[in-house]
Structures are given as C-alpha cells and as structure tokens.
Amino acid sequence: SAASTVLATIGTVLWCIQMIPQIYHNYRHKDTEGLSEVMVFLWCACAPFFAVYFVGVDSSLPIEIQPHLFGFFCWIVYLQVMYYPPVQRPKKQIIIRGVGFIVFQVAVECAFIIPLRKIYLENGTKWPLLIFGILASILLALGLIPPYFELAKRQGRVVGINFVFLCTDLGGALFSLASLACDSADLDVMGCILYSICASLEVGILCSHIIWCMRF
C-alpha cells in the first residue's frame, strides 16, 4: 500500500544515515571505549541473513535496501572499533577481517537469495527463508546485549554510543515496523519481530542513561 511504502521509505532514510553520527563520533574522538566490538561484529554478521530474508519474501524495495545499507555502515564502524583504542588490532588483521566480511556477505546473498526467492514465489514455500530471518533476529538481539554489560560497568551510564545514532536507529526501526503493520493483508511476522527486538533493546539503553542522569 501507499502508506506502507511511505513509512518504509522514511525508515530506510533513517537507517541510511543512522550510523553516520556514530562514525563521525568515533573519528572525532579517535576512541571507541564503551562501544562493544562484539555488538558491531554481530550486527555485521546479521546483515546478509537479513538481506536474504527480506529480498526473498519480496518485501517493498526500501525494506530490501535496508539490510545492505545497515551492513555497509556497520562494517565501517567495525573497522573503526578495531582501529581505535581500546582495541587497536594490527592493521593486517583489520584488513583481513574487513575483506572477510565483504566476501561473507556477497557469498551468502549470491548463494541463497535467487534459489530461495524462486521457491517462495513459485511454490509459496517460506520456511527456508524463515530460517534466515530467525538467524538474523538472533544475531541482532545478541548484538544489543553487550552494551548492557558496558552499562553495568558504569552504573547505567552510556559511554561510547552516540545518542543521535541511537535515536535515529530507533526511529528507523519504528517506522519500518509501522510500514509492515500497514500491510495487514500479508503481515510479515518475522519482520515485525526483527524491528521490535531492535526497538525494545534500544529503548532500554536510552532509559538506562536517563535513570543514571537522574541518580547522579
């Protein structure tokens, strides 16, 4: 529907720019303390599974674009986390990991999107795509758990995570969720779960910092 497309487009635009504030924040401070390497690694890893699912089920074009943009910006942040302190991995290792992720994403999408999309469109068989959707959901959710350990170290204070990035990412998830809800004739339950997980855990991070500010 038109409403679904508009909402999905807004969500995509927000997700297009969501990581830019975090990328700039990392570059400006030359430090990524508090920004979990595990979180960014898992978000990079979930992107191709995310892409296989949404392209395979023939979602709207903005929704299909999202995982690719998400994966690209996460990849840049992952390189920054490895390069800047406190991690500071050797440059050779950064290059190997960076190239490895690109190869991994291209390989997964090329190997699975075309055959699984064909099976879904011709026979209506969705369970193979659901496997990828479930994997993406698990990786996405797991990626948002490490920041809570960082919060615990600092009595709930958020350090290293840019709030503009966090709010933009939350907005993208909510608009994308609303776009799926508008398509009531063919509700994408897995997509709703993906965006709901992302939004709820990000709200938790924001609330944690607000509570810290009220306490201290």
FIKEFI-145747 format. One record per atom (N, C-alpha, C, CB): residue in three letters; x, y, z. Coordinates in steps of 0.001 Angstrom, whole numbers, padded with zeros to 6 digits, always signed. Last residue first. Glycine has a CB too. Layout:
N
ALAXYZ ...
END
This chain:
216
PHE+022556+010580+039355 PHE+023844+011233+039597 PHE+023876+012667+039054 PHE+024966+010417+038964 ARG+019932+009812+038812 ARG+020566+009367+040061 ARG+021808+010185+040391 ARG+020935+007891+039968 MET+019383+010865+036349 MET+018509+011233+037470 MET+019146+010882+038814 MET+017151+010531+037337 CYS+021323+009584+034804 CYS+021348+011045+034934 CYS+020507+011515+036122 CYS+020842+011703+033643 TRP+020423+006933+035011 TRP+021745+007297+035550 TRP+021827+008809+035778 TRP+022877+006837+034586 ILE+018003+007156+033627 ILE+017972+006815+035056 ILE+019296+007182+035720 ILE+017678+005309+035252 ILE+019059+007658+031087 ILE+018179+008645+031722 ILE+018120+008413+033234 ILE+016755+008578+031113 HIS+020407+005277+030590 HIS+021180+006513+030736 HIS+020345+007600+031409 HIS+021677+007002+029364 SER+018244+003488+030501 SER+019326+003271+031456 SER+020109+004557+031685 SER+020262+002162+030965 CYS+016773+004430+028338 CYS+016203+004530+029691 CYS+017279+004370+030762 CYS+015110+003469+029890 LEU+018516+003697+026243 LEU+018187+005103+026492 LEU+017660+005303+027913 LEU+017151+005599+025472 ILE+018429+000897+026499 ILE+019706+001607+026630 ILE+019464+003081+026954 ILE+020541+001473+025333 GLY+015701+000392+026021 GLY+016305+000022+027297 GLY+017612+000746+027545 GLY+016534-001464+027350 VAL+015475+001161+023384 VAL+014750+001931+024399 VAL+015334+001645+025783 VAL+013231+001592+024369 GLU+016945-000936+022304 GLU+017484+000422+022221 GLU+016783+001351+023208 GLU+017344+000968+020793 LEU+015255-003082+022770 LEU+016567-003075+023412 LEU+017207-001688+023373 LEU+017486-004090+022740 SER+013037-002324+021168 SER+012888-002505+022613 SER+014233-002456+023338 SER+012193-003831+022905 ALA+014059-002214+018503 ALA+013500-001028+019154 ALA+013467-001171+020676 ALA+012093-000761+018632 CYS+014896-004891+018024 CYS+015830-003773+017904 CYS+015333-002565+018694 CYS+016031-003395+016427 ILE+012480-006272+018348 ILE+013647-006595+019172 ILE+014612-005419+019206 ILE+014360-007855+018639 SER+010956-005093+016300 SER+010528-004969+017700 SER+011682-005245+018656 SER+009367-005928+017993 TYR+012249-005898+013973 TYR+012238-004482+014319 TYR+011838-004259+015771 TYR+011293-003727+013402 LEU+011827-008726+014142 LEU+013157-008141+013983 LEU+013185-006697+014474 LEU+013596-008207+012518 ILE+009033-008954+014244 ILE+009847-009416+015371 ILE+011230-008774+015333 ILE+009973-010952+015355 CYS+008340-008002+011711 CYS+007853-007306+012908 CYS+008683-007680+014130 CYS+006370-007634+013160 GLY+009501-009995+010139 GLY+009992-008626+010048 GLY+009583-007811+011260 GLY+009482-007964+008783 MET+007873-012135+010882 MET+009298-012167+011193 MET+009909-010776+011128 MET+010028-013103+010238 VAL+005354-011306+009871 VAL+005551-011504+011307 VAL+007028-011467+011677 VAL+004938-012830+011748 ASP+004060-009399+007687 ASP+005358-010064+007788 ASP+005717-010185+009271 ASP+006468-009277+006995 LEU+000796-009707+006545 LEU+001655-009241+007635 LEU+002922-010079+007734 LEU+000898-009277+008965 ASP-000943-009043+004245 ASP+000139-010034+004232 ASP+001176-009622+005272 ASP+000791-010155+002804 ALA-002824-007199+004962 ALA-003249-008324+004128 ALA-002205-009430+004113 ALA-003526-007853+002705 SER-001567-005142+006286 SER-002283-006144+007083 SER-002708-007363+006272 SER-003499-005519+007713 ASP+000629-003194+006126 ASP+000341-004213+005116 ASP-000354-005389+005794 ASP+001647-004679+004393 CYS+001125-001793+008403 CYS+000136-001246+007468 CYS-000259-002256+006401 CYS+000679+000010+006806 ALA+003204-003177+009571 ALA+001882-003279+010194 ALA+000783-002765+009264 ALA+001856-002501+011512 LEU+005327-002341+008021 LEU+004914-003743+007940 LEU+003511-003924+008514 LEU+005917-004645+008686 SER+005471+000311+008838 SER+005222+000003+007424 SER+004762-001435+007243 SER+006483+000253+006591 ALA+006102+000070+011541 ALA+004793+000614+011164 ALA+004459+000296+009711 ALA+004760+002131+011387 LEU+008715-000863+011277 LEU+007706-001708+011924 LEU+006302-001248+011550 LEU+007881-001688+013457 SER+009860+001396+010170 SER+009852+000150+009398 SER+008816-000818+009955 SER+011248-000503+009404 PHE+009556+003167+012297 PHE+008894+003446+011021 PHE+008810+002191+010154 PHE+009638+004555+010267 LEU+011164+001833+014225 LEU+009739+002074+014477 LEU+008977+002360+013183 LEU+009565+003241+015449 ALA+013725+001808+013061 ALA+013071+000545+013415 ALA+011567+000732+013585 ALA+013676-000026+014702 GLY+014218+004548+012825 GLY+014173+003700+011637 GLY+013460+002394+011895 GLY+015565+003423+011141 GLY+014256+005285+015541 GLY+013229+005812+014645 GLY+013085+004980+013385 GLY+013545+007241+014276 LEU+016560+003897+016343 LEU+015267+003579+016949 LEU+014125+004063+016064 LEU+015157+004206+018349 ASP+018454+005261+014821 ASP+018269+003825+014622 ASP+016921+003376+015178 ASP+019410+003037+015289 THR+018210+007761+015985 THR+017920+007590+014560 THR+017657+006133+014240 THR+019076+008116+013703 CYS+019034+007219+018598 CYS+017662+007686+018359 CYS+017266+007531+016892 CYS+017518+009152+018783 LEU+021718+006415+018131 LEU+020784+005526+018822 LEU+019334+005922+018541 LEU+021050+005544+020335 PHE+022853+008671+016858 PHE+022813+007364+016190 PHE+021740+006478+016804 PHE+024182+006668+016276 VAL+022569+010457+018955 VAL+021904+010744+017679 VAL+021780+009456+016870 VAL+022685+011826+016871 PHE+024204+009312+020892 PHE+022754+009317+021101 PHE+021978+009665+019833 PHE+022396+010297+022197 ASN+026831+007022+020445 ASN+026306+008334+020116 ASN+024780+008329+020197 ASN+026771+008764+018718 ILE+028547+005306+022858 ILE+027446+005180+021898 ILE+026835+006560+021684 ILE+026363+004158+022397 GLY+030410+005966+024809 GLY+030881+005473+023521 GLY+029813+005311+022466 GLY+031544+004190+023712 VAL+028347+005149+027527 VAL+029619+005726+027093 VAL+029987+005121+025744 VAL+030750+005474+028149 VAL+025693+005512+029689 VAL+026053+005148+028316 VAL+027327+005890+027933 VAL+024896+005480+027317 ARG+025383+004236+032990 ARG+025759+005339+032101 ARG+026156+004817+030722 ARG+026913+006151+032711 GLY+024992+002136+034725 GLY+023898+002503+033826 GLY+024217+003618+032856 GLY+022728+002894+034618 GLN+027396+001794+036060 GLN+026187+002098+036842 GLN+025042+002609+035971 GLN+026507+003130+037914 ARG+029306+000809+034361 ARG+029300+002255+034630 ARG+028021+002704+035328 ARG+029471+003032+033328 LYS+028948-001863+033958 LYS+030264-001433+034438 LYS+030238+000013+034936 LYS+031305-001581+033325 ALA+026405-001883+032848 ALA+026578-002416+034203 ALA+027911-001973+034803 ALA+026492-003951+034190 LEU+026938-000972+030265 LEU+026132-000150+031177 LEU+026336-000581+032626 LEU+024641-000240+030807 GLU+028308-003161+029277 GLU+029024-001889+029394 GLU+028277-000948+030344 GLU+029195-001227+028001 PHE+026201-004933+029289 PHE+027348-005226+030158 PHE+028186-003964+030363 PHE+028220-006362+029555 TYR+024659-003720+027347 TYR+024127-003775+028708 TYR+025216-004147+029719 TYR+022973-004782+028784 PRO+026102-004108+025000 PRO+026047-002765+025593 PRO+025504-002749+027018 PRO+025201-001869+024734 PRO+025614-006969+024552 PRO+026884-006478+025099 PRO+026844-005053+025640 PRO+027927-006555+024050 ILE+022940-007000+023333 ILE+023141-007415+024724 ILE+024477-006913+025298 ILE+023079-008936+024823 LEU+022741-006501+020685 LEU+022336-005423+021585 LEU+022465-005792+023058 LEU+020918-005026+021293 GLY+023485-008879+019494 GLY+024340-007715+019318 GLY+024003-006570+020257 GLY+024255-007238+017911 LEU+021330-010523+019992 LEU+022577-010778+020716 LEU+023515-009575+020635 LEU+023274-012027+020157 ALA+019551-009414+018100 ALA+019263-009325+019535 ALA+020527-009529+020365 ALA+018202-010361+019934 LEU+020873-010094+015717 LEU+020542-008705+016015 LEU+020316-008507+017507 LEU+019303-008273+015233 LEU+020991-012878+015892 LEU+022234-012108+015848 LEU+021991-010646+016210 LEU+022872-012203+014460 ILE+018201-013461+015870 ILE+019052-013888+016983 ILE+020333-013056+017042 ILE+019397-015381+016853 SER+017392-012406+013404 SER+016789-011931+014655 SER+017682-012245+015847 SER+015405-012560+014857 ALA+018887-013955+011620 ALA+019099-012507+011671 ALA+018568-011934+012981 ALA+018418-011817+010473 LEU+017738-016458+012146 LEU+019168-016241+012404 LEU+019477-014754+012525 LEU+020021-016868+011284 ILE+015130-015914+011239 ILE+015357-016259+012645 ILE+016820-016041+013024 ILE+014951-017722+012917 GLY+015600-015486+008523 GLY+015007-014438+009338 GLY+015238-014665+010817 GLY+013533-014341+009065 PHE+016564-017981+007786 PHE+017458-016824+007698 PHE+016924-015664+008528 PHE+017635-016390+006235 ILE+014237-019445+008238 ILE+015473-019827+008935 ILE+016447-018652+008941 ILE+016127-021069+008263 LEU+012472-018325+006447 LEU+012266-018075+007872 LEU+013504-018433+008692 LEU+011062-018866+008376 LEU+013302-019437+004072 LEU+013584-018023+004314 LEU+013420-017668+005788 LEU+012670-017148+003462 PRO+012314-022036+004395 PRO+013772-021828+004274 PRO+014157-020372+004537 PRO+014258-022246+002874 TRP+009447-021550+004651 TRP+010243-021947+005818 TRP+011753-021813+005626 TRP+009926-023360+006172 LYS+007914-020938+002412 LYS+008571-019834+003117 LYS+009540-020278+004204 LYS+007539-018949+003722 THR+006629-021641-000625 THR+007381-022277+000466 THR+008251-021229+001161 THR+008262-023453-000072 GLY+005292-020871-002872 GLY+004811-020344-001599 GLY+005506-020950-000394 GLY+003342-020571-001483 ASN+006215-021575-005357 ASN+005520-022604-004577 ASN+004940-022100-003259 ASN+006459-023730-004295 GLU+007243-019201-006512 GLU+006603-020218-007345 GLU+005751-021192-006539 GLU+007651-020983-008112 LEU+008276-017637-004443 LEU+007350-017035-005397 LEU+006592-018074-006214 LEU+008100-016111-006325 TYR+009950-019497-003058 TYR+008862-018799-002369 TYR+007823-018274-003359 TYR+009419-017642-001531 ILE+011773-020326-004998 ILE+010936-021326-004316 ILE+009727-020658-003665 ILE+011759-022093-003251 LYS+012950-017844-005587 LYS+012233-018583-006628 LYS+011287-019609-006008 LYS+013226-019282-007577 ARG+014197-017280-003173 ARG+013157-016365-003676 ARG+012305-017073-004722 ARG+013791-015078-004279 LEU+016072-019331-003106 LEU+015017-019292-002094 LEU+013880-018359-002493 LEU+015592-018857-000756 PRO+017766-018742-005383 PRO+017011-020007-005275 PRO+015868-019958-004267 PRO+017947-021123-004894 ILE+018575-015949-004772 ILE+017894-016345-006015 ILE+017134-017662-005867 ILE+018908-016467-007149 ILE+019769-016038-002099 ILE+018634-015179-002458 ILE+017872-015701-003673 ILE+019117-013765-002732 PHE+022034-017803-001762 PHE+020704-018143-001248 PHE+019543-017291-001751 PHE+020733-018060+000206 ALA+024457-017000-002927 ALA+024163-018431-002815 ALA+022700-018717-002493 ALA+025037-019049-001755 CYS+024508-014241-002726 CYS+024531-014868-004055 CYS+024100-016331-003997 CYS+025932-014765-004663 GLU+024522-013933+000098 GLU+023421-013416-000714 GLU+023366-014077-002091 GLU+023553-011906-000871 VAL+026937-015222+000851 VAL+025644-015644+001415 VAL+024491-015190+000529 VAL+025464-015082+002841 ALA+028865-013762-000637 ALA+028704-015208-000822 ALA+027342-015686-000333 ALA+029814-015964-000090 VAL+028634-011162+000387 VAL+028370-011417-001034 VAL+028092-012897-001274 VAL+029561-010956-001898 GLN+029383-011631+003084 GLN+028060-011103+002745 GLN+027701-011393+001294 GLN+028007-009598+003004 PHE+032031-012665+002828 PHE+030978-013431+003501 PHE+029590-012953+003084 PHE+031133-013326+005022 VAL+033371-010537+001628 VAL+033272-011821+000922 VAL+032134-012657+001504 VAL+034611-012600+001010 ILE+033145-008682+003731 ILE+032584-008383+002409 ILE+032371-009673+001627 ILE+033512-007424+001624 PHE+034536-009986+005777 PHE+033109-009703+005941 PHE+032444-009399+004602 PHE+032908-008529+006900 GLY+037144-010054+004718 GLY+036428-011297+005007 GLY+034932-011086+005144 GLY+036965-011922+006267 VAL+037878-007399+004728 VAL+037656-008061+003435 VAL+036854-009341+003631 VAL+039004-008376+002738 GLY+038083-007134+007567 GLY+037217-006276+006761 GLY+036875-006899+005424 GLY+037872-004937+006541 ARG+039988-009048+008298 ARG+038618-009139+008824 ARG+037647-008323+007974 ARG+038571-008656+010286 ILE+042226-008068+006880 ILE+041740-009439+006669 ILE+040292-009575+007128 ILE+042630-010453+007419 ILE+042480-005490+007982 ILE+042230-005668+006550 ILE+041642-007044+006272 ILE+043526-005474+005747 ILE+043032-006117+010665 ILE+041857-005307+010329 ILE+041481-005503+008865 ILE+042123-003812+010616 GLN+045440-007475+010418 GLN+044273-008205+010917 GLN+042979-007454+010587 GLN+044388-008425+012439 LYS+047067-005389+009578 LYS+046893-006553+008719 LYS+045647-007338+009125 LYS+048136-007454+008778 LYS+047019-003661+011786 LYS+046386-003255+010523 LYS+046139-004439+009591 LYS+047250-002223+009815 PRO+046143-005090+014990 PRO+047128-004833+013936 PRO+046429-004543+012604 PRO+048086-006038+013786 ARG+043608-003317+016959 ARG+044173-004533+016360 ARG+045222-004164+015310 ARG+043054-005403+015724 GLN+042429-001558+019116 GLN+043652-001352+018336 GLN+044302-002655+017843 GLN+044646-000586+019166 VAL+040730-001177+021529 VAL+041004-002471+020881 VAL+042324-002437+020128 VAL+039865-002847+019920 PRO+039994+001301+022663 PRO+040970+000470+023377 PRO+041351-000835+022679 PRO+040437+000147+024718 PRO+041627+002917+019863 PRO+041660+002321+021199 PRO+040236+002231+021754 PRO+042572+003150+022153 TYR+040725+002013+016407 TYR+040913+002954+017511 TYR+041045+002220+018850 TYR+039742+003948+017568 TYR+040334-000368+014861 TYR+041473+000520+014629 TYR+041775+001428+015828 TYR+041214+001369+013403 MET+038011-001682+015586 MET+039260-002450+015569 MET+040487-001541+015501 MET+039266-003415+014387 VAL+036199+000389+015270 VAL+036351-000225+016594 VAL+037654-001008+016676 VAL+035157-001150+016905 GLN+036417+000831+012489 GLN+036833+001859+013450 GLN+037087+001271+014837 GLN+035771+002954+013541 LEU+035339-001525+011481 LEU+036727-001188+011169 LEU+037257-000151+012162 LEU+036846-000658+009720 TYR+032731-001192+012450 TYR+033534-002333+012909 TYR+035020-002091+012642 TYR+033074-003635+012213 VAL+031889+001002+010979 VAL+032047+001140+012434 VAL+032901+000010+012996 VAL+030672+001158+013131 ILE+031799-000235+008447 ILE+032691+000903+008683 ILE+032952+001078+010181 ILE+032088+002197+008089 TRP+029824-002167+008937 TRP+031162-002596+008526 TRP+032177-001481+008781 TRP+031169-003000+007032 CYS+027604-000618+009350 CYS+028127-001413+010473 CYS+029557-001859+010197 CYS+027230-002646+010733 PHE+027270+000325+006747 PHE+027650+001258+007809 PHE+028176+000536+009047 PHE+026462+002129+008189 PHE+026624-002135+005442 PHE+027739-001300+004999 PHE+028219-000373+006111 PHE+027334-000480+003776 GLY+024331-003101+006774 GLY+025566-003879+006783 GLY+026780-003042+006425 GLY+025454-005037+005831 PHE+022509-001039+006131 PHE+022812-001362+007522 PHE+024147-002095+007623 PHE+021687-002215+008135 LEU+022392-001338+003379 LEU+022912-000101+003954 LEU+023337-000314+005402 LEU+021863+001013+003867 HIS+021297-003920+003335 HIS+022563-003657+002650 HIS+023206-002377+003180 HIS+022342-003552+001129 PRO+018875-003754+004707 PRO+019959-004576+005262 PRO+021309-004326+004613 PRO+019614-006025+005122 GLN+017371-001767+002989 GLN+017811-001545+004369 GLN+018965-002419+004835 GLN+016674-001755+005275 ILE+016394-002675+000589 ILE+017641-001900+000583 ILE+018241-001807+001987 ILE+017391-000488+000025 GLU+014006-003852+001255 GLU+015060-004706+000698 GLU+016415-004000+000712 GLU+014705-005123-000733 ILE+012532-001647+002046 ILE+012851-002659+003056 ILE+013976-003566+002566 ILE+011602-003496+003400 PRO+012274-000323-000457 PRO+013014+000295+000654 PRO+013424-000702+001729 PRO+012180+001383+001282 LEU+010717-002329-001918 LEU+012104-002005-002277 LEU+012866-001319-001146 LEU+012122-001118-003502 SER+008886-004654+000139 SER+008971-003420-000640 SER+010442-003063-000851 SER+008214-002254+000072 SER+009767-008193-000205 SER+009317-007016+000541 SER+009388-005789-000363 SER+010176-006806+001822 ASP+010131-010925-001034 ASP+009641-009888-001949 ASP+009026-008714-001189 ASP+008610-010479-002916 VAL+011407-012743+000456 VAL+009946-012688+000627 VAL+009330-011560-000189 VAL+009587-012511+002106 GLY+014099-012205-000310 GLY+013460-013475-000649 GLY+011952-013447-000554 GLY+013977-014546+000233 VAL+014682-009793+000855 VAL+014640-009868-000608 VAL+013893-011120-001040 VAL+016069-009859-001204 PHE+014522-010575+003572 PHE+013646-009527+003049 PHE+013570-009517+001525 PHE+014119-008182+003534 TYR+016449-012771+003761 TYR+015041-012895+004163 TYR+014165-011856+003472 TYR+014908-012756+005680 VAL+018860-011743+002808 VAL+018279-012940+002185 VAL+016794-013032+002510 VAL+019010-014217+002660 ALA+019268-009624+004652 ALA+019052-009361+003226 ALA+018391-010542+002525 ALA+020375-009033+002545 PHE+019691-011001+007077 PHE+018638-010007+006991 PHE+018252-009802+005516 PHE+019093-008669+007642 PHE+022015-012229+006335 PHE+020843-013064+006631 PHE+019566-012215+006571 PHE+020985-013734+008033 PRO+023735-009989+006054 PRO+023410-010823+004892 PRO+022205-011730+005114 PRO+024598-011665+004525 ALA+023603-008881+008834 ALA+023155-008155+007642 ALA+022848-009053+006441 ALA+024199-007157+007251 CYS+024763-010229+010930 CYS+023330-010445+010701 CYS+022859-009840+009387 CYS+022525-009860+011846 ALA+027426-009385+010984 ALA+027139-010776+010632 ALA+025669-010995+010302 ALA+027548-011694+011767 CYS+027187-006772+011904 CYS+027730-007027+010561 CYS+027335-008422+010083 CYS+029273-006880+010557 TRP+026254-007381+014449 TRP+025393-006631+013531 TRP+025881-006777+012093 TRP+025347-005145+013928 LEU+028463-008686+015524 LEU+027219-009435+015340 LEU+026267-008712+014402 LEU+026540-009674+016683 PHE+030304-006527+015545 PHE+030605-007768+014824 PHE+029320-008540+014518 PHE+031573-008649+015646 VAL+029068-004753+017281 VAL+029228-004369+015879 VAL+029525-005591+015014 VAL+030350-003327+015731 MET+029188-006296+019680 MET+027927-005784+019147 MET+028038-005496+017655 MET+027506-004517+019896 VAL+031940-006687+020028 VAL+031068-007846+019805 VAL+029741-007409+019196 VAL+030822-008603+021125 GLU+032823-004152+020617 GLU+033257-004770+019361 GLU+032362-005957+019014 GLU+034733-005223+019457 SER+030833-001656+022097 SER+031243-003060+022098 SER+031629-003568+020709 SER+030130-003915+022656 LEU+031866+001257+023225 LEU+031176+000727+022049 LEU+031673-000697+021830 LEU+031423+001625+020773 GLY+033566+001784+025306 GLY+032143+001694+025604 GLY+031308+001196+024449 GLY+031639+003016+026027 GLU+035889+003477+023280 GLU+035609+002868+024583 GLU+034111+002916+024883 GLU+036402+003585+025700 THR+036916+004374+020902 THR+035610+003699+020869 THR+035320+002972+022188 THR+035558+002698+019699 ASP+038511+007246+019576 ASP+038389+006304+020686 ASP+036990+005685+020635 ASP+038647+007013+022068 LYS+038584+009607+018192 LYS+039676+008638+017991 LYS+039704+007589+019110 LYS+041036+009370+017922 HIS+036655+011522+018139 HIS+037263+011225+019445 HIS+038451+010267+019341 HIS+036218+010634+020376 ARG+036017+011592+015396 ARG+036357+012818+016116 ARG+037116+012528+017405 ARG+035099+013609+016428 TYR+035408+008944+014779 TYR+036503+009618+014084 TYR+036978+010847+014866 TYR+036064+010028+012669 ASN+033179+008466+016420 ASN+034395+007653+016569 ASN+035604+008353+015964 ASN+034205+006279+015911 HIS+031429+010404+015357 HIS+031792+010419+016788 HIS+033086+009650+017018 HIS+030656+009813+017649 TYR+031126+009474+012738 TYR+031753+010777+012985 TYR+032240+010888+014429 TYR+030764+011915+012673 ILE+029825+007041+013286 ILE+031088+007041+012539 ILE+031852+008341+012793 ILE+030827+006858+011020 GLN+027538+008023+014520 GLN+028457+007168+015280 GLN+029822+007113+014612 GLN+027883+005749+015421 PRO+026337+009497+012411 PRO+026751+010172+013660 PRO+027733+009349+014489 PRO+025529+010485+014505 ILE+026007+007281+010559 ILE+026889+008402+010245 ILE+027285+009173+011509 ILE+026210+009346+009244 MET+024120+005403+011141 MET+025479+005137+011605 MET+026427+006308+011370 MET+026019+003909+010921 GLN+021734+006480+009965 GLN+021837+006193+011396 GLN+023267+006057+011897 GLN+021093+004940+011707 ILE+021181+006925+007331 ILE+022036+007919+007992 ILE+022334+007584+009450 ILE+021387+009276+007919 CYS+019615+004816+006609 CYS+020719+005199+005721 CYS+021715+006082+006462 CYS+020185+005932+004470 TRP+017637+004733+008462 TRP+018675+003709+008575 TRP+019847+003991+007643 TRP+018095+002334+008273 LEU+016159+006890+007483 LEU+016739+006966+008829 LEU+017857+005948+009003 LEU+015657+006742+009894 VAL+015430+005799+005015 VAL+016231+007025+005054 VAL+016917+007159+006415 VAL+015345+008268+004769 THR+013862+003628+005896 THR+015097+003381+005150 THR+016016+004593+005185 THR+014781+003010+003704 GLY+011711+004946+007101 GLY+012559+004051+007884 GLY+013893+003798+007221 GLY+011857+002742+008116 ILE+010682+006221+004839 ILE+011183+007024+005961 ILE+012126+006187+006825 ILE+010005+007569+006818 THR+009938+003920+003394 THR+010932+004839+002833 THR+011538+005714+003926 THR+010296+005720+001742 ALA+007979+002842+005029 ALA+009197+002068+004788 ALA+010311+002952+004248 ALA+008919+000923+003812 LEU+006052+004860+004807 LEU+006658+004570+006110 LEU+007969+003807+005960 LEU+005690+003770+006979 VAL+005479+004602+002039 VAL+005956+005873+002603 VAL+006677+005643+003932 VAL+004778+006852+002801 THR+004564+001947+001871 THR+005752+002358+001120 THR+006353+003637+001689 THR+005406+002557-000357 SER+002285+002042+003487 SER+003374+001129+003822 SER+004667+001554+003146 SER+003016-000300+003420 ALA+000712+003836+002044 ALA+001152+004176+003404 ALA+002342+003328+003823 ALA+000004+003993+004403 ALA+000243+002391-000314 ALA+000991+003648-000369 ALA+001537+004027+001005 ALA+000103+004773-000908 SER+000837-001191+000000 SER+000000+000000+000000 SER+000875+001246+000000 SER-000949+000003+001215 
END
